[in-house]
Amino acid sequence: MTLMTETVAPIAKPSPRPGPRKPATVSASALAQHLDCSRTYIGKLEAESVILRQGDGFPLDQSRVAYLRYLPRVAAIAARSKADAAHVAAMTACFRERCNLLMLLPKGN
């Protein structure tokens, strides 16, 4: 005769949850390599408070997310600068045309 306890496998105990971990921090050089930029650019991002140093380094995950959120702002600024430059060029061309026309008018009437 087979007993019920013989046919049922023992239930595995859940593994204990790990306690709160301190986020992994990396050096500025390691972060620069991770983000594929220069160490100097990391310094610029830190100065602009895009990424924040915590203790002995930069938290890798937080820094990556902050940098990814920062990129669209940089692209928008670059696009605006390009549009501004095109506008200035167009206005300069109009001004030159107007000056050329004024030089063709007879003087002194």
MOPAC internal coordinates of N, CA, C and O (Angstrom, degrees):
PM7 1SCF
backbone

  N    0.0000 0     0.00 0     0.00 0    0    0    0
  C    1.4398 1     0.00 0     0.00 0    1    0    0
  C    1.5320 1   108.98 1     0.00 0    2    1    0
  O    1.2310 1   121.25 1   -46.06 1    3    2    1
  N    1.3503 1   115.21 1   133.94 1    3    2    1
  C    1.4556 1   120.26 1  -178.28 1    5    3    2
  C    1.5195 1   109.08 1   -99.71 1    6    5    3
  O    1.2310 1   121.98 1   -49.99 1    7    6    5
  N    1.2975 1   113.82 1   130.01 1    7    6    5
  C    1.4741 1   119.10 1   177.47 1    9    7    6
  C    1.5273 1   110.70 1   -87.60 1   10    9    7
  O    1.2310 1   121.20 1   -25.37 1   11   10    9
  N    1.2980 1   115.31 1   154.63 1   11   10    9
  C    1.4551 1   120.87 1  -178.69 1   13   11   10
  C    1.5267 1   111.74 1   -61.43 1   14   13   11
  O    1.2310 1   119.98 1   145.84 1   15   14   13
  N    1.2873 1   117.65 1   -34.16 1   15   14   13
  C    1.4580 1   120.30 1  -178.15 1   17   15   14
  C    1.5099 1   111.25 1   -69.62 1   18   17   15
  O    1.2310 1   119.69 1   159.04 1   19   18   17
  N    1.2969 1   118.19 1   -20.96 1   19   18   17
  C    1.4529 1   120.98 1  -179.63 1   21   19   18
  C    1.5204 1   111.83 1   -81.13 1   22   21   19
  O    1.2310 1   119.19 1   155.61 1   23   22   21
  N    1.3168 1   119.16 1   -24.39 1   23   22   21
  C    1.4626 1   122.14 1  -175.73 1   25   23   22
  C    1.5208 1   113.69 1   -95.33 1   26   25   23
  O    1.2310 1   119.29 1   162.58 1   27   26   25
  N    1.2852 1   118.97 1   -17.42 1   27   26   25
  C    1.4547 1   122.52 1  -177.53 1   29   27   26
  C    1.5219 1   108.62 1   -98.56 1   30   29   27
  O    1.2310 1   121.37 1   -52.17 1   31   30   29
  N    1.3170 1   114.99 1   127.83 1   31   30   29
  C    1.4708 1   119.53 1   178.87 1   33   31   30
  C    1.5266 1   109.05 1   -71.54 1   34   33   31
  O    1.2310 1   120.67 1   -32.07 1   35   34   33
  N    1.2871 1   116.32 1   147.93 1   35   34   33
  C    1.4697 1   118.47 1   178.57 1   37   35   34
  C    1.5320 1   110.02 1   -66.52 1   38   37   35
  O    1.2310 1   121.02 1   -36.24 1   39   38   37
  N    1.3052 1   115.66 1   143.76 1   39   38   37
  C    1.4653 1   121.64 1  -179.71 1   41   39   38
  C    1.5214 1   108.10 1   -79.30 1   42   41   39
  O    1.2310 1   121.77 1   -50.36 1   43   42   41
  N    1.3265 1   114.22 1   129.64 1   43   42   41
  C    1.4622 1   118.97 1   179.46 1   45   43   42
  C    1.5255 1   109.51 1   -73.40 1   46   45   43
  O    1.2310 1   121.07 1   -41.65 1   47   46   45
  N    1.2870 1   115.55 1   138.35 1   47   46   45
  C    1.4560 1   120.29 1   177.44 1   49   47   46
  C    1.5284 1   108.89 1   -75.98 1   50   49   47
  O    1.2310 1   120.43 1   -40.52 1   51   50   49
  N    1.3210 1   116.77 1   139.48 1   51   50   49
  C    1.4690 1   118.15 1   178.53 1   53   51   50
  C    1.5308 1   110.38 1   -65.91 1   54   53   51
  O    1.2310 1   121.90 1   -36.35 1   55   54   53
  N    1.2982 1   113.98 1   143.65 1   55   54   53
  C    1.4625 1   117.49 1   179.39 1   57   55   54
  C    1.5243 1   108.70 1   -71.33 1   58   57   55
  O    1.2310 1   120.62 1   -35.19 1   59   58   57
  N    1.2996 1   116.41 1   144.81 1   59   58   57
  C    1.4686 1   118.77 1  -178.81 1   61   59   58
  C    1.5295 1   109.67 1   -65.19 1   62   61   59
  O    1.2310 1   121.69 1   -38.20 1   63   62   61
  N    1.3167 1   114.38 1   141.80 1   63   62   61
  C    1.4572 1   119.42 1   178.52 1   65   63   62
  C    1.5172 1   109.42 1   -70.97 1   66   65   63
  O    1.2310 1   121.30 1   -42.56 1   67   66   65
  N    1.2909 1   115.11 1   137.44 1   67   66   65
  C    1.4654 1   116.54 1   176.93 1   69   67   66
  C    1.5255 1   110.18 1   -68.46 1   70   69   67
  O    1.2310 1   120.69 1   -31.56 1   71   70   69
  N    1.2963 1   116.28 1   148.44 1   71   70   69
  C    1.4550 1   121.00 1   179.32 1   73   71   70
  C    1.5167 1   110.79 1   -70.31 1   74   73   71
  O    1.2310 1   120.80 1    -4.80 1   75   74   73
  N    1.3031 1   116.08 1   175.20 1   75   74   73
  C    1.4590 1   118.26 1   179.58 1   77   75   74
  C    1.5226 1   110.57 1   -60.61 1   78   77   75
  O    1.2310 1   121.58 1   -50.02 1   79   78   77
  N    1.3300 1   114.59 1   129.98 1   79   78   77
  C    1.4538 1   118.83 1  -179.06 1   81   79   78
  C    1.5172 1   109.89 1  -100.33 1   82   81   79
  O    1.2310 1   121.50 1   -32.00 1   83   82   81
  N    1.2779 1   114.74 1   148.00 1   83   82   81
  C    1.4559 1   120.31 1   174.39 1   85   83   82
  C    1.5281 1   106.98 1   -76.43 1   86   85   83
  O    1.2310 1   119.73 1   -48.33 1   87   86   85
  N    1.3469 1   118.12 1   131.67 1   87   86   85
  C    1.4576 1   118.74 1  -178.94 1   89   87   86
  C    1.5241 1   110.95 1   -60.79 1   90   89   87
  O    1.2310 1   121.33 1   -35.72 1   91   90   89
  N    1.3287 1   115.06 1   144.28 1   91   90   89
  C    1.4570 1   120.28 1  -179.73 1   93   91   90
  C    1.5274 1   109.60 1   -66.19 1   94   93   91
  O    1.2310 1   120.68 1   -52.29 1   95   94   93
  N    1.3123 1   116.30 1   127.71 1   95   94   93
  C    1.4583 1   120.15 1   176.66 1   97   95   94
  C    1.5242 1   108.49 1  -108.36 1   98   97   95
  O    1.2310 1   121.67 1   -32.12 1   99   98   97
  N    1.3197 1   114.40 1   147.88 1   99   98   97
  C    1.4606 1   120.66 1  -179.24 1  101   99   98
  C    1.5172 1   108.74 1  -130.33 1  102  101   99
  O    1.2310 1   120.98 1   -18.24 1  103  102  101
  N    1.3043 1   115.74 1   161.76 1  103  102  101
  C    1.4632 1   120.42 1   178.20 1  105  103  102
  C    1.5284 1   109.70 1   -73.54 1  106  105  103
  O    1.2310 1   121.42 1   -12.90 1  107  106  105
  N    1.3126 1   114.89 1   167.10 1  107  106  105
  C    1.4627 1   119.74 1   179.26 1  109  107  106
  C    1.5263 1   110.54 1   -63.20 1  110  109  107
  O    1.2310 1   120.26 1   141.93 1  111  110  109
  N    1.3115 1   117.10 1   -38.07 1  111  110  109
  C    1.4681 1   120.39 1   179.26 1  113  111  110
  C    1.5207 1   111.11 1   -65.95 1  114  113  111
  O    1.2310 1   120.28 1   138.31 1  115  114  113
  N    1.3328 1   117.08 1   -41.69 1  115  114  113
  C    1.4612 1   120.48 1   178.64 1  117  115  114
  C    1.5302 1   110.60 1   -66.41 1  118  117  115
  O    1.2310 1   120.15 1   141.85 1  119  118  117
  N    1.3285 1   117.32 1   -38.15 1  119  118  117
  C    1.4570 1   120.88 1   178.13 1  121  119  118
  C    1.5299 1   110.26 1   -66.55 1  122  121  119
  O    1.2310 1   120.64 1   139.55 1  123  122  121
  N    1.3306 1   116.37 1   -40.45 1  123  122  121
  C    1.4642 1   120.25 1   177.96 1  125  123  122
  C    1.5252 1   110.37 1   -61.11 1  126  125  123
  O    1.2310 1   120.42 1   137.28 1  127  126  125
  N    1.2968 1   116.80 1   -42.72 1  127  126  125
  C    1.4597 1   120.30 1   178.43 1  129  127  126
  C    1.5306 1   110.20 1   -65.62 1  130  129  127
  O    1.2310 1   120.27 1   139.38 1  131  130  129
  N    1.3233 1   117.08 1   -40.62 1  131  130  129
  C    1.4638 1   121.56 1  -179.71 1  133  131  130
  C    1.5287 1   111.44 1   -63.77 1  134  133  131
  O    1.2310 1   120.35 1   140.17 1  135  134  133
  N    1.3434 1   116.93 1   -39.83 1  135  134  133
  C    1.4637 1   121.74 1  -178.55 1  137  135  134
  C    1.5268 1   112.21 1   -89.83 1  138  137  135
  O    1.2310 1   120.39 1   179.74 1  139  138  137
  N    1.3273 1   116.86 1    -0.26 1  139  138  137
  C    1.4645 1   123.39 1   179.16 1  141  139  138
  C    1.5294 1   111.14 1    58.56 1  142  141  139
  O    1.2310 1   121.45 1  -127.28 1  143  142  141
  N    1.3260 1   114.82 1    52.72 1  143  142  141
  C    1.4585 1   120.60 1   176.36 1  145  143  142
  C    1.5267 1   107.86 1  -142.75 1  146  145  143
  O    1.2310 1   120.46 1     2.56 1  147  146  145
  N    1.3145 1   116.73 1  -177.44 1  147  146  145
  C    1.4631 1   119.82 1  -177.28 1  149  147  146
  C    1.5346 1   110.83 1   -89.50 1  150  149  147
  O    1.2310 1   121.51 1   -17.97 1  151  150  149
  N    1.3039 1   114.72 1   162.03 1  151  150  149
  C    1.4611 1   121.53 1   176.97 1  153  151  150
  C    1.5300 1   109.50 1   -63.72 1  154  153  151
  O    1.2310 1   120.48 1   144.37 1  155  154  153
  N    1.3235 1   116.68 1   -35.63 1  155  154  153
  C    1.4603 1   121.66 1   178.63 1  157  155  154
  C    1.5255 1   110.73 1   -63.71 1  158  157  155
  O    1.2310 1   120.37 1   140.48 1  159  158  157
  N    1.3248 1   116.90 1   -39.52 1  159  158  157
  C    1.4642 1   121.14 1   179.09 1  161  159  158
  C    1.5301 1   110.49 1   -65.97 1  162  161  159
  O    1.2310 1   120.16 1   144.54 1  163  162  161
  N    1.3217 1   117.31 1   -35.46 1  163  162  161
  C    1.4698 1   120.81 1   175.67 1  165  163  162
  C    1.5241 1   109.19 1   -62.16 1  166  165  163
  O    1.2310 1   120.29 1   138.47 1  167  166  165
  N    1.3265 1   117.06 1   -41.53 1  167  166  165
  C    1.4646 1   121.01 1   176.13 1  169  167  166
  C    1.5124 1   111.83 1   -60.58 1  170  169  167
  O    1.2310 1   120.34 1   139.97 1  171  170  169
  N    1.3411 1   116.95 1   -40.03 1  171  170  169
  C    1.4643 1   121.48 1   177.73 1  173  171  170
  C    1.5248 1   110.61 1   -64.92 1  174  173  171
  O    1.2310 1   120.56 1   136.31 1  175  174  173
  N    1.3277 1   116.53 1   -43.69 1  175  174  173
  C    1.4717 1   120.22 1   178.72 1  177  175  174
  C    1.5244 1   110.83 1   -63.34 1  178  177  175
  O    1.2310 1   120.56 1   142.52 1  179  178  177
  N    1.3150 1   116.53 1   -37.48 1  179  178  177
  C    1.4692 1   120.08 1   178.11 1  181  179  178
  C    1.5323 1   110.01 1   -67.97 1  182  181  179
  O    1.2310 1   120.17 1   138.89 1  183  182  181
  N    1.3228 1   117.27 1   -41.11 1  183  182  181
  C    1.4689 1   120.71 1   179.93 1  185  183  182
  C    1.5279 1   111.15 1   -64.38 1  186  185  183
  O    1.2310 1   120.30 1   146.29 1  187  186  185
  N    1.3387 1   117.03 1   -33.71 1  187  186  185
  C    1.4621 1   121.40 1   178.72 1  189  187  186
  C    1.5281 1   112.20 1   -85.22 1  190  189  187
  O    1.2310 1   120.07 1  -175.60 1  191  190  189
  N    1.3196 1   117.47 1     4.40 1  191  190  189
  C    1.4707 1   124.70 1  -179.75 1  193  191  190
  C    1.5219 1   112.75 1    61.00 1  194  193  191
  O    1.2310 1   120.55 1  -150.71 1  195  194  193
  N    1.3237 1   116.55 1    29.29 1  195  194  193
  C    1.4599 1   120.14 1   173.57 1  197  195  194
  C    1.5170 1   108.70 1   -75.25 1  198  197  195
  O    1.2310 1   120.80 1   134.52 1  199  198  197
  N    1.3167 1   116.07 1   -45.48 1  199  198  197
  C    1.4657 1   121.67 1   175.21 1  201  199  198
  C    1.5223 1   107.50 1  -118.65 1  202  201  199
  O    1.2310 1   121.01 1   -30.10 1  203  202  201
  N    1.3155 1   115.68 1   149.90 1  203  202  201
  C    1.4601 1   120.63 1  -175.55 1  205  203  202
  C    1.5148 1   110.58 1  -122.65 1  206  205  203
  O    1.2310 1   121.31 1   -45.94 1  207  206  205
  N    1.3062 1   115.09 1   134.06 1  207  206  205
  C    1.4650 1   121.13 1   176.26 1  209  207  206
  C    1.5238 1   108.32 1   -79.16 1  210  209  207
  O    1.2310 1   120.71 1   -42.84 1  211  210  209
  N    1.3214 1   116.26 1   137.16 1  211  210  209
  C    1.4633 1   121.17 1   177.04 1  213  211  210
  C    1.5184 1   108.33 1  -125.48 1  214  213  211
  O    1.2310 1   121.34 1   -72.30 1  215  214  213
  N    1.3045 1   115.05 1   107.70 1  215  214  213
  C    1.4564 1   119.42 1   178.95 1  217  215  214
  C    1.5137 1   111.58 1    68.12 1  218  217  215
  O    1.2310 1   120.88 1    63.78 1  219  218  217
  N    1.3168 1   115.92 1  -116.22 1  219  218  217
  C    1.4605 1   120.49 1  -173.15 1  221  219  218
  C    1.5239 1   113.75 1   -93.61 1  222  221  219
  O    1.2310 1   119.30 1  -174.42 1  223  222  221
  N    1.3306 1   118.95 1     5.58 1  223  222  221
  C    1.4622 1   119.73 1  -179.33 1  225  223  222
  C    1.5139 1   112.08 1  -173.24 1  226  225  223
  O    1.2310 1   121.51 1    16.75 1  227  226  225
  N    1.3147 1   114.71 1  -163.25 1  227  226  225
  C    1.4563 1   121.81 1   179.93 1  229  227  226
  C    1.5199 1   109.25 1  -108.52 1  230  229  227
  O    1.2310 1   119.53 1   -47.88 1  231  230  229
  N    1.3407 1   118.51 1   132.12 1  231  230  229
  C    1.4664 1   119.36 1   175.57 1  233  231  230
  C    1.5325 1   108.74 1   -67.92 1  234  233  231
  O    1.2310 1   120.78 1   -59.25 1  235  234  233
  N    1.3155 1   116.12 1   120.75 1  235  234  233
  C    1.4612 1   121.58 1  -171.06 1  237  235  234
  C    1.5259 1   112.42 1   -60.08 1  238  237  235
  O    1.2310 1   119.82 1   127.80 1  239  238  237
  N    1.3285 1   117.95 1   -52.20 1  239  238  237
  C    1.4617 1   120.85 1  -176.19 1  241  239  238
  C    1.5282 1   111.69 1   -64.65 1  242  241  239
  O    1.2310 1   120.20 1   133.27 1  243  242  241
  N    1.3223 1   117.22 1   -46.73 1  243  242  241
  C    1.4655 1   121.08 1  -179.26 1  245  243  242
  C    1.5279 1   110.85 1   -63.23 1  246  245  243
  O    1.2310 1   120.59 1   139.84 1  247  246  245
  N    1.3148 1   116.47 1   -40.16 1  247  246  245
  C    1.4600 1   120.27 1  -179.36 1  249  247  246
  C    1.5238 1   111.17 1   -66.92 1  250  249  247
  O    1.2310 1   120.79 1   140.00 1  251  250  249
  N    1.3172 1   116.10 1   -40.00 1  251  250  249
  C    1.4689 1   120.09 1   179.03 1  253  251  250
  C    1.5257 1   110.37 1   -63.60 1  254  253  251
  O    1.2310 1   119.98 1   134.14 1  255  254  253
  N    1.3235 1   117.65 1   -45.86 1  255  254  253
  C    1.4629 1   121.69 1   180.00 1  257  255  254
  C    1.5331 1   110.11 1   -64.13 1  258  257  255
  O    1.2310 1   120.07 1   136.24 1  259  258  257
  N    1.3158 1   117.46 1   -43.76 1  259  258  257
  C    1.4667 1   120.93 1   179.81 1  261  259  258
  C    1.5255 1   110.50 1   -62.25 1  262  261  259
  O    1.2310 1   120.07 1   139.30 1  263  262  261
  N    1.3163 1   117.47 1   -40.70 1  263  262  261
  C    1.4619 1   121.30 1   179.57 1  265  263  262
  C    1.5254 1   111.00 1   -66.52 1  266  265  263
  O    1.2310 1   120.25 1   138.30 1  267  266  265
  N    1.3250 1   117.13 1   -41.70 1  267  266  265
  C    1.4626 1   120.55 1   179.08 1  269  267  266
  C    1.5277 1   111.37 1   -65.04 1  270  269  267
  O    1.2310 1   120.24 1   145.81 1  271  270  269
  N    1.3138 1   117.15 1   -34.19 1  271  270  269
  C    1.4704 1   120.65 1   176.59 1  273  271  270
  C    1.5226 1   111.41 1   -72.92 1  274  273  271
  O    1.2310 1   120.18 1   153.33 1  275  274  273
  N    1.3160 1   117.26 1   -26.67 1  275  274  273
  C    1.4568 1   122.76 1  -178.35 1  277  275  274
  C    1.5322 1   111.43 1   -76.96 1  278  277  275
  O    1.2310 1   119.69 1   148.31 1  279  278  277
  N    1.3116 1   118.19 1   -31.69 1  279  278  277
  C    1.4613 1   122.14 1  -174.47 1  281  279  278
  C    1.5296 1   114.70 1   -57.20 1  282  281  279
  O    1.2310 1   118.28 1   136.04 1  283  282  281
  N    1.3293 1   120.88 1   -43.96 1  283  282  281
  C    1.4768 1   118.75 1   178.53 1  285  283  282
  C    1.5254 1   113.26 1   -61.83 1  286  285  283
  O    1.2310 1   120.24 1   146.86 1  287  286  285
  N    1.3247 1   117.16 1   -33.14 1  287  286  285
  C    1.4667 1   119.96 1   177.81 1  289  287  286
  C    1.5222 1   110.28 1   -64.77 1  290  289  287
  O    1.2310 1   120.32 1   139.79 1  291  290  289
  N    1.3324 1   117.00 1   -40.21 1  291  290  289
  C    1.4631 1   120.98 1   178.91 1  293  291  290
  C    1.5264 1   109.93 1   -64.98 1  294  293  291
  O    1.2310 1   120.50 1   137.81 1  295  294  293
  N    1.3247 1   116.65 1   -42.19 1  295  294  293
  C    1.4619 1   120.56 1   179.70 1  297  295  294
  C    1.5260 1   110.83 1   -64.42 1  298  297  295
  O    1.2310 1   120.02 1   141.22 1  299  298  297
  N    1.3214 1   117.56 1   -38.78 1  299  298  297
  C    1.4654 1   120.99 1   179.24 1  301  299  298
  C    1.5257 1   110.74 1   -66.06 1  302  301  299
  O    1.2310 1   120.49 1   139.93 1  303  302  301
  N    1.3167 1   116.66 1   -40.07 1  303  302  301
  C    1.4609 1   120.70 1   178.50 1  305  303  302
  C    1.5273 1   109.87 1   -64.99 1  306  305  303
  O    1.2310 1   120.36 1   137.52 1  307  306  305
  N    1.3293 1   116.92 1   -42.48 1  307  306  305
  C    1.4620 1   120.65 1   179.50 1  309  307  306
  C    1.5292 1   110.83 1   -63.89 1  310  309  307
  O    1.2310 1   120.34 1   138.63 1  311  310  309
  N    1.3215 1   116.95 1   -41.37 1  311  310  309
  C    1.4599 1   120.38 1   179.37 1  313  311  310
  C    1.5289 1   110.71 1   -65.15 1  314  313  311
  O    1.2310 1   120.83 1   139.37 1  315  314  313
  N    1.3152 1   116.02 1   -40.63 1  315  314  313
  C    1.4674 1   120.23 1   178.84 1  317  315  314
  C    1.5243 1   110.16 1   -64.53 1  318  317  315
  O    1.2310 1   120.07 1   137.78 1  319  318  317
  N    1.3207 1   117.48 1   -42.22 1  319  318  317
  C    1.4586 1   121.33 1   179.05 1  321  319  318
  C    1.5249 1   110.70 1   -62.47 1  322  321  319
  O    1.2310 1   120.57 1   139.70 1  323  322  321
  N    1.3174 1   116.51 1   -40.30 1  323  322  321
  C    1.4594 1   121.03 1   179.08 1  325  323  322
  C    1.5339 1   109.94 1   -65.03 1  326  325  323
  O    1.2310 1   120.22 1   138.09 1  327  326  325
  N    1.3158 1   117.19 1   -41.91 1  327  326  325
  C    1.4660 1   120.97 1   178.40 1  329  327  326
  C    1.5230 1   110.61 1   -65.65 1  330  329  327
  O    1.2310 1   120.44 1   139.06 1  331  330  329
  N    1.3306 1   116.76 1   -40.94 1  331  330  329
  C    1.4654 1   120.55 1   178.09 1  333  331  330
  C    1.5215 1   111.10 1   -62.35 1  334  333  331
  O    1.2310 1   120.26 1   138.21 1  335  334  333
  N    1.3240 1   117.10 1   -41.79 1  335  334  333
  C    1.4564 1   120.94 1   179.39 1  337  335  334
  C    1.5273 1   110.83 1   -64.15 1  338  337  335
  O    1.2310 1   120.29 1   139.72 1  339  338  337
  N    1.3277 1   117.06 1   -40.28 1  339  338  337
  C    1.4689 1   120.31 1   178.20 1  341  339  338
  C    1.5331 1   110.67 1   -65.01 1  342  341  339
  O    1.2310 1   120.52 1   141.03 1  343  342  341
  N    1.3224 1   116.61 1   -38.97 1  343  342  341
  C    1.4605 1   120.93 1   178.83 1  345  343  342
  C    1.5303 1   110.56 1   -65.01 1  346  345  343
  O    1.2310 1   120.25 1   135.89 1  347  346  345
  N    1.3103 1   117.13 1   -44.11 1  347  346  345
  C    1.4649 1   120.94 1   179.06 1  349  347  346
  C    1.5249 1   110.25 1   -62.60 1  350  349  347
  O    1.2310 1   120.23 1   139.00 1  351  350  349
  N    1.3223 1   117.17 1   -41.00 1  351  350  349
  C    1.4648 1   120.26 1   178.55 1  353  351  350
  C    1.5238 1   111.24 1   -63.04 1  354  353  351
  O    1.2310 1   120.05 1   138.43 1  355  354  353
  N    1.3262 1   117.51 1   -41.57 1  355  354  353
  C    1.4631 1   121.22 1   179.17 1  357  355  354
  C    1.5241 1   110.68 1   -66.29 1  358  357  355
  O    1.2310 1   120.32 1   137.42 1  359  358  357
  N    1.3117 1   117.00 1   -42.58 1  359  358  357
  C    1.4687 1   120.20 1   179.49 1  361  359  358
  C    1.5302 1   111.04 1   -65.55 1  362  361  359
  O    1.2310 1   120.04 1   141.88 1  363  362  361
  N    1.3139 1   117.53 1   -38.12 1  363  362  361
  C    1.4600 1   121.60 1   177.79 1  365  363  362
  C    1.5211 1   110.44 1   -63.87 1  366  365  363
  O    1.2310 1   120.32 1   137.95 1  367  366  365
  N    1.3389 1   117.00 1   -42.05 1  367  366  365
  C    1.4641 1   120.70 1   178.11 1  369  367  366
  C    1.5271 1   110.62 1   -62.57 1  370  369  367
  O    1.2310 1   119.84 1   138.40 1  371  370  369
  N    1.3233 1   117.90 1   -41.60 1  371  370  369
  C    1.4692 1   121.57 1   177.96 1  373  371  370
  C    1.5220 1   110.97 1   -63.67 1  374  373  371
  O    1.2310 1   121.01 1   137.82 1  375  374  373
  N    1.3293 1   115.68 1   -42.18 1  375  374  373
  C    1.4602 1   120.36 1   179.77 1  377  375  374
  C    1.5240 1   110.70 1   -63.19 1  378  377  375
  O    1.2310 1   120.24 1   137.46 1  379  378  377
  N    1.3145 1   117.15 1   -42.54 1  379  378  377
  C    1.4675 1   121.02 1   178.49 1  381  379  378
  C    1.5335 1   110.69 1   -62.39 1  382  381  379
  O    1.2310 1   120.43 1   136.76 1  383  382  381
  N    1.3273 1   116.77 1   -43.24 1  383  382  381
  C    1.4671 1   120.23 1   178.38 1  385  383  382
  C    1.5256 1   110.64 1   -60.90 1  386  385  383
  O    1.2310 1   121.01 1   136.51 1  387  386  385
  N    1.3000 1   115.67 1   -43.49 1  387  386  385
  C    1.4695 1   119.65 1  -179.83 1  389  387  386
  C    1.5178 1   110.80 1   -63.90 1  390  389  387
  O    1.2310 1   120.45 1   138.17 1  391  390  389
  N    1.3174 1   116.75 1   -41.83 1  391  390  389
  C    1.4668 1   120.59 1   178.15 1  393  391  390
  C    1.5155 1   110.32 1   -63.01 1  394  393  391
  O    1.2310 1   120.33 1   138.29 1  395  394  393
  N    1.3217 1   116.97 1   -41.71 1  395  394  393
  C    1.4605 1   120.83 1   178.68 1  397  395  394
  C    1.5306 1   110.74 1   -62.59 1  398  397  395
  O    1.2310 1   120.32 1   138.50 1  399  398  397
  N    1.3217 1   117.00 1   -41.50 1  399  398  397
  C    1.4731 1   120.21 1   178.07 1  401  399  398
  C    1.5217 1   111.85 1   -65.16 1  402  401  399
  O    1.2310 1   120.84 1   139.79 1  403  402  401
  N    1.3287 1   115.99 1   -40.21 1  403  402  401
  C    1.4659 1   119.72 1  -179.90 1  405  403  402
  C    1.5210 1   110.83 1   -66.22 1  406  405  403
  O    1.2310 1   120.29 1   147.85 1  407  406  405
  N    1.3057 1   117.05 1   -32.15 1  407  406  405
  C    1.4709 1   119.84 1   179.89 1  409  407  406
  C    1.5349 1   110.86 1   -71.41 1  410  409  407
  O    1.2310 1   120.57 1   156.40 1  411  410  409
  N    1.3135 1   116.51 1   -23.60 1  411  410  409
  C    1.4690 1   119.87 1  -179.83 1  413  411  410
  C    1.5284 1   112.67 1   -81.13 1  414  413  411
  O    1.2310 1   119.82 1   159.63 1  415  414  413
  N    1.3284 1   117.95 1   -20.37 1  415  414  413
  C    1.4676 1   121.66 1  -179.60 1  417  415  414
  C    1.5177 1   110.48 1   -69.20 1  418  417  415
  O    1.2310 1   120.38 1   -35.76 1  419  418  417
  N    1.3272 1   116.88 1   144.24 1  419  418  417
  C    1.4683 1   118.69 1   176.25 1  421  419  418
  C    1.5280 1   111.27 1   -66.26 1  422  421  419
  O    1.2310 1   120.43 1   -34.45 1  423  422  421
  N    1.3167 1   116.78 1   145.55 1  423  422  421
  C    1.4714 1   121.55 1  -177.71 1  425  423  422
  C    1.5076 1   110.59 1   -94.85 1  426  425  423
  O    1.2310 1   121.09 1   -27.96 1  427  426  425
  N    1.3079 1   115.52 1   152.04 1  427  426  425
  C    1.4385 1   124.09 1   165.56 1  429  427  426
  C    1.5162 1   118.43 1    84.95 1  430  429  427
  O    1.2310 1   115.31 1  -163.66 1  431  430  429
  N    1.2273 1   126.51 1    16.34 1  431  430  429
  C    1.4681 1   122.82 1   176.45 1  433  431  430
  C    1.4584 1   111.55 1   -81.96 1  434  433  431
  O    1.2310 1   120.10 1   180.00 1  435  434  433

